[in-house]
Amino acid sequence: MSETLDLEISRFVNAPRKKVWQAWTDPEILKLWWCPKPWVTEVRAFDLRPGGAFHTYMTGPLPDGTTGESDNPGVFLEIIPERKIVSTSMLVEGWRPAAPWMPMTAIIAMDDEGDGTRYVARCLHLNAEGAKQHEEMGFYDGWGTCITQLEEVARGL
């Protein structure tokens, strides 16, 4: 892990790994927790295989009263069932190059821990400026909120 290029959150999720995996890999469930509420997620593509499309589109209120949006096409790079999901915004389906607004690779790891799951989300960035921008945008609060929402959804499955 690079201290200047990567951001990481490691949390205990009080739900079995199998349920956390289910919440992550079912697009209908994923949209329930994917972004901090009151924002909402539309899952536009979810082909859970290396080279398969992963595209979320989020909308929600901004502090100035307008509506914001975040369009995030990408591709899955690696899938280890019930253990690991790697995706990137630098490529789209079929390994086509992309020029995203936030260039990054996300590595999600899930391991058993007691009756729950150790959930680690790491974002690798193109450069230090991108990592700093992502952190200043609220990476730790936003992704932390999503993990809390993920836990709530997984516990209800």
Steps between C-alpha positions, in 0.01 A plus 500: 500500500630845407440769762470766230299311237263273695208551735379211714227417747503179703186428701334217684158437345261324735362263235625170359730527199251308284235768563747786444593336168132466408438869578798593282429272204124532453442828310152540649648480849814700417295806408351502853834582664745612229497875568430707813129570540309706394692444176371214285677256271398367161695189400541535123727198448611216725675210326690335786799352315844627399439736207132536587342843522436663839314830468325695774328836464421696815285807555420703807465839662792741524545754780395786267160338438579371152524136398839340453595197298787256486535279192741214559552253215773244543592135483559211735863381499502212748230301677570244771156383617416607855854638545604777261372744238733722299364763264635805322370816340799504262342239273149418384343178375718295269819661639440825307699797635305768685564857614302519827441805715656304792769258378532219754502130567295365791596183684234359732608214727275297730625255762331318785548662840313336785131497408549785254719624220819702479423735210790688345444758225814639337504758220813531289540833322693611194691768688524674838276784380220255418530330838492837677197610297316176586585541869388865501174401330425296811636153424516389863159635601327400175644151465463449876131592477458255212664222701257570786212483251646179353508348849137593564387350168711183539366439850146513361560235232 
